[in-house]
Amino acid sequence: MTSPNPVPPATGKLGVLTPGMGAVATTFYAGVLAARKGYAQPFGSLTQMGHIRLGKRTDDRNPRINEFVPLAGLEDLEFGGWDAFSDDAYTAAMKAGVLDARHLEGIGEELRAIVPMKAVFSPKWVKNLPGVDHVKDEGTHMDHAEALMEDIDRFRSEKQVDRLVAVWCGSTEAYEDPAPVHMDLDTFEAGLKDNDPRITPSQVYAYALLKMGVPFANGAPNLTVDIPAMEQLAIQQGVPIAGKDFKTGQTLMKTIVAPGLRARMLGINGWFSTNILGNRDGEVLDDPESFRSKEVSKLGVLETILQPDLHPDLYGDLHHVVRINYYPPKGDDKEGWDHIDIFGWLGYKMQIKIDFLCKDSILAAPIVLDLALFMDLAARAGKSGIQEWLSFYFKSPHTAAGLNPEHDLFVQASKLHNNLRHMMGEELITHLGTEYYEEP
Ligand SMILES: NC(=O)c1ccc[n+]([C@@H]2O[C@H](COP(=O)([O-])OP(=O)(O)OC[C@H]3O[C@@H](n4cnc5c(N)ncnc54)[C@H](O)[C@@H]3O)[C@@H](O)[C@H]2O)c1
């Protein structure tokens, strides 16, 4: 198979912009800087650690992903962002308390140089964030979008970057359903000018970034690029979009375990999930409206994987409950408990309990890196609009309207690998396996 359009190489510098410079974003910057200096390894990142099989199992061709597809190198990244607090990335990382001083000290100078630009922020959409002090002046949504575009231009010329990508690492905004203003680009643009109250800050960022031709991935569960207006803008501007909500702790476990139980036709009648966390994200999610965004994003996963309509006896009576409890002593060390009631042969009951003592931002940081590099790759490969092949990274993958997302982590992984093979003109791998048994 040959690729119709060879992907251009990743020459020059890639600017990675994060609206939101809290725990996740600063752990991401710090990890890349530490890896660059050889202080630590970028574990958890597919682009840095992963290999991809090409051809038959007997061909023994397993290049590293970053040698197979032309990705920007860690040394070519420049970081920037916006935040509603004025702390530089070093101060924000110290406050977030994710990384030890031993990791931060050696890269302190580089982190201190990453200073946030003023945020487009409204307490209406993020309530539990007291003391916010670094926000753009009053104005319409359109004024704010234009101010963001100026920021992007300034960043581009000051840092001399050749390309840009953006990954939303800001707080989770209050839940909202799509409204008429989100339904097409013209109406949305009129809404920006008229200050429509249904337009959120994250949507203003997405608009500005897409207008500037910058690919946008959404790491939080809020409604941002998953509205028709943004989908149209992404196609019009020829830029990739992806989302939403990084798949890290408990949902990662869920999308590993549930496909296995379903593959073996084991029944499930209860899945109780609770999270205890104490970071700023936990504080924001303590507000019921922000929690609602997270809850909706977390709940969809099981139903899509288990397909109770096809298997009513196995999954038709499933009680799925998700709780998030803000508990400050835990800091960023989240505890995700899952109590799963399953049944097997003749209906005999069994239980599975998972207690995942994870570190939220340690799991999220490599996702930010991979998304930045793959979104940049997608842009160079001429892809625009929704990038479903990046579902692997999201709790609530963005798909075309009416299309069920794919949640099974292993299907998502093969989809991602096959997309890379396709981009590079390699044979897709079907796992049929008959070729090893055919007569010579
Ligand atoms: N860590 C994980 O495992 C994980 C998983 C999935 C999703 N997420 C999401 O990623 C996001 C970031 O998580 P975090 O732990 O870094 O949270 P955090 O609270 O440490 O950082 C978020 C930052 O965003 C800033 N912010 C809020 N609104 C903003 C705006 N309008 N413009 C610019 N900055 C703004 C806040 O001031 C804060 O510094 C959250 O929405 C979280 O729900 C995190």
The ligand as a Gaussian input file, in Angstrom:
#p B3LYP/6-31G(d) Opt

LIG

0 1
 N       -5.379000      14.793000      35.905000
 C       -6.175000      13.948000      35.300000
 O       -6.002000      12.756000      35.409000
 C       -7.291000      14.443000      34.447000
 C       -8.051000      13.512000      33.747000
 C       -9.079000      13.953000      32.927000
 C       -9.324000      15.297000      32.828000
 N       -8.615000      16.186000      33.535000
 C       -8.978000      17.589000      33.403000
 O       -7.848000      18.351000      33.065000
 C       -8.062000      19.676000      33.549000
 C       -6.801000      20.106000      34.266000
 O       -6.612000      19.326000      35.449000
 P       -5.599000      19.824000      36.563000
 O       -5.463000      18.730000      37.550000
 O       -4.382000      20.406000      35.948000
 O       -6.446000      20.999000      37.238000
 P       -5.873000      22.285000      37.975000
 O       -7.012000      22.824000      38.751000
 O       -4.593000      21.993000      38.681000
 O       -5.492000      23.255000      36.763000
 C       -6.457000      23.880000      35.979000
 C       -5.979000      25.281000      35.736000
 O       -6.870000      25.896000      34.809000
 C       -6.963000      27.251000      35.174000
 N       -8.147000      27.786000      34.506000
 C       -9.450000      27.608000      34.817000
 N      -10.232000      28.249000      33.930000
 C       -9.391000      28.829000      33.038000
 C       -9.592000      29.617000      31.903000
 N      -10.831000      29.937000      31.498000
 N       -8.512000      30.045000      31.212000
 C       -7.255000      29.701000      31.599000
 N       -7.006000      28.972000      32.697000
 C       -8.060000      28.531000      33.393000
 C       -7.014000      27.233000      36.663000
 O       -6.639000      28.492000      37.209000
 C       -6.008000      26.137000      36.995000
 O       -4.695000      26.648000      37.224000
 C       -9.299000      19.638000      34.435000
 O      -10.403000      20.095000      33.720000
 C       -9.456000      18.165000      34.708000
 O      -10.790000      17.800000      34.989000
 C       -7.590000      15.802000      34.336000

